[in-house]
Amino acid sequence: MKKIDAPEKVIFICDGKKCGRYSKELYKSFKRLIKEHGLKHDVELTCMECTDNCKTAPNICLQPQNAWLGEVEEKDVKDIFKKYIV
């Protein structure tokens, strides 16, 4: 078994049928902030399959805090990044 060097924090963005309508904009915004803050090696950004939380689309999950957020809009990304990532 080989240990993988994984980032300390991960942002999961739901890319299910309903969330997927918004996930591209969220992904781009988070990616830009990660780059601007020089956190490319510390924060991983990834899309995940449907989380069955379609009523609160779009949904994201922030690890290691295990914070699940719904109805995330692009205008919320900067505040979320400040609160959970930086």
LOSE-873775 format. One record per residue (C-alpha): residue in one letter; x, y, z; residue number from 0. Coordinates in Angstrom, 2 decimals. Each point is the difference from the previous one (the first is absolute). Example, Ala and Ser with C-alpha at 12.3 -4.5 7.8 and 13.67 -1.06 7.14 Angstrom:
2
<pt 'a',<12.30,-4.50,7.80>,0>;
<pt 's',<1.37,3.44,-0.66>,1>;
***
This chain:
86
<pt 'm',<0.00,0.00,0.00>,0>;
<pt 'k',<1.26,3.45,-0.89>,1>;
<pt 'k',<-1.00,3.18,1.79>,2>;
<pt 'i',<-1.37,2.71,-2.27>,3>;
<pt 'd',<0.91,3.61,0.61>,4>;
<pt 'a',<-3.48,1.50,0.13>,5>;
<pt 'p',<-0.94,3.64,0.54>,6>;
<pt 'e',<-1.01,1.06,3.49>,7>;
<pt 'k',<-3.36,1.37,-1.14>,8>;
<pt 'v',<-2.49,-1.07,-2.68>,9>;
<pt 'i',<-2.94,1.81,-1.57>,10>;
<pt 'f',<-2.56,-2.36,-1.51>,11>;
<pt 'i',<-2.52,1.48,-2.42>,12>;
<pt 'c',<-3.08,-2.04,-0.84>,13>;
<pt 'd',<-0.29,-0.56,-3.74>,14>;
<pt 'g',<-3.34,-1.80,-0.02>,15>;
<pt 'k',<-2.77,0.80,-2.45>,16>;
<pt 'k',<-1.36,3.04,1.87>,17>;
<pt 'c',<3.22,1.21,1.66>,18>;
<pt 'g',<1.88,-0.42,-3.26>,19>;
<pt 'r',<-1.82,3.01,-1.43>,20>;
<pt 'y',<1.98,2.20,2.39>,21>;
<pt 's',<3.10,-2.02,0.81>,22>;
<pt 'k',<2.18,1.32,-2.85>,23>;
<pt 'e',<-0.21,3.57,1.28>,24>;
<pt 'l',<0.67,-1.09,3.59>,25>;
<pt 'y',<2.94,-2.15,-1.13>,26>;
<pt 'k',<1.56,2.88,-1.94>,27>;
<pt 's',<-0.40,2.41,2.93>,28>;
<pt 'f',<1.54,-2.38,2.54>,29>;
<pt 'k',<2.82,-0.89,-2.40>,30>;
<pt 'r',<0.81,3.68,-0.51>,31>;
<pt 'l',<0.12,0.64,3.76>,32>;
<pt 'i',<2.20,-3.03,0.62>,33>;
<pt 'k',<2.44,1.27,-2.62>,34>;
<pt 'e',<-0.10,3.61,1.28>,35>;
<pt 'h',<0.82,-1.14,3.54>,36>;
<pt 'g',<2.79,-2.35,-1.13>,37>;
<pt 'l',<-1.76,-3.04,1.47>,38>;
<pt 'k',<0.28,-2.30,-3.01>,39>;
<pt 'h',<1.77,-2.70,2.03>,40>;
<pt 'd',<-2.08,0.49,3.17>,41>;
<pt 'v',<-3.55,-0.04,-1.36>,42>;
<pt 'e',<-1.53,-2.48,-2.41>,43>;
<pt 'l',<-3.08,0.93,-1.99>,44>;
<pt 't',<-2.08,-2.85,-1.36>,45>;
<pt 'c',<-3.46,-0.77,-1.33>,46>;
<pt 'm',<-2.05,-2.76,1.58>,47>;
<pt 'e',<-2.98,-2.02,-1.14>,48>;
<pt 'c',<-3.53,0.94,1.02>,49>;
<pt 't',<-0.42,0.27,3.78>,50>;
<pt 'd',<-3.81,-0.37,-0.05>,51>;
<pt 'n',<-0.41,3.47,1.47>,52>;
<pt 'c',<-1.62,1.44,-3.12>,53>;
<pt 'k',<-2.39,2.16,2.00>,54>;
<pt 't',<2.94,2.14,1.11>,55>;
<pt 'a',<1.95,0.04,-3.28>,56>;
<pt 'p',<2.72,0.86,-0.60>,57>;
<pt 'n',<1.81,-1.77,2.84>,58>;
<pt 'i',<3.62,-0.06,1.10>,59>;
<pt 'c',<1.91,-1.83,2.71>,60>;
<pt 'l',<3.13,1.33,1.68>,61>;
<pt 'q',<2.44,-2.41,1.60>,62>;
<pt 'p',<1.43,-0.57,2.58>,63>;
<pt 'q',<-2.68,2.11,1.71>,64>;
<pt 'n',<-2.73,-2.21,-1.50>,65>;
<pt 'a',<-2.00,3.16,-0.72>,66>;
<pt 'w',<-2.85,-0.56,-2.44>,67>;
<pt 'l',<-1.45,3.14,-1.57>,68>;
<pt 'g',<-3.02,0.28,-2.26>,69>;
<pt 'e',<-1.44,2.66,-2.27>,70>;
<pt 'v',<3.52,1.29,-0.58>,71>;
<pt 'e',<0.20,2.88,-2.44>,72>;
<pt 'e',<3.06,1.34,-1.75>,73>;
<pt 'k',<-0.19,3.14,2.15>,74>;
<pt 'd',<0.42,-2.20,3.13>,75>;
<pt 'v',<3.25,-1.62,-1.13>,76>;
<pt 'k',<2.35,2.69,1.33>,77>;
<pt 'd',<-1.56,-0.05,3.50>,78>;
<pt 'i',<-0.02,-3.80,0.08>,79>;
<pt 'f',<3.66,-0.05,-1.02>,80>;
<pt 'k',<0.91,2.47,2.74>,81>;
<pt 'k',<-1.92,-1.91,2.66>,82>;
<pt 'y',<1.04,-3.58,-0.82>,83>;
<pt 'i',<3.19,0.09,-2.04>,84>;
<pt 'v',<2.25,2.95,0.91>,85>;
***
